C-alpha cells in the first residue's frame, strides 16, 4: 500500500527478515482476497488499518527462482495524519522501523522493480482504476 505523510513523502518499512525496505503490506494467505490481505498485513505491521483507497495497479512480476511469478496489487492508502503516524505500533518480529521518503529519493531506497511500480503509480492517485471483489466495488 502507498501511504503518505503531510509532506507527500512515501512510507517505507524495514522488515527484520531482509536487507531491503518495502512498502507496508504483504502476501496473501489461502482463501484471502488482495484487499483482505492488505488489511490484515497493515493491522499486523502498523497496528491499524487506514482507509484503503482505490487500486493503483496490478503488476505481474515474472518468475525469479526460487520464486514463482505473481501479481502485485498496489492500493492508495492516502495521507496519514500526524496522530495516525504517532499511533503506529510496529510488530518487532516483522519490522525494525519505518520512514517517509521523498518521491525523488525512492529509487535510492527501494529495489528497482518496486521503485518502478511506485513511481509509475504516483500519477494515478485520484485517477486510478477500480478494484472489485466478486464484482462489488469498495465504494458500494
Buried (B, 14 or more C-beta within 10 A) or exposed (E): BBBBBEEEBBBBBBBEEEEEBBBBBBEBEEEBEBBEBBBBBBEBBBEEBBEBBBBBBEBEBEEEEEEEEEEBBBBBBBBBEEEBBEEBEBEEEBBEEBEBBEEEEBBEBBEEEBBBBBBEBBEBBEEBEEBEEEEEEBEE
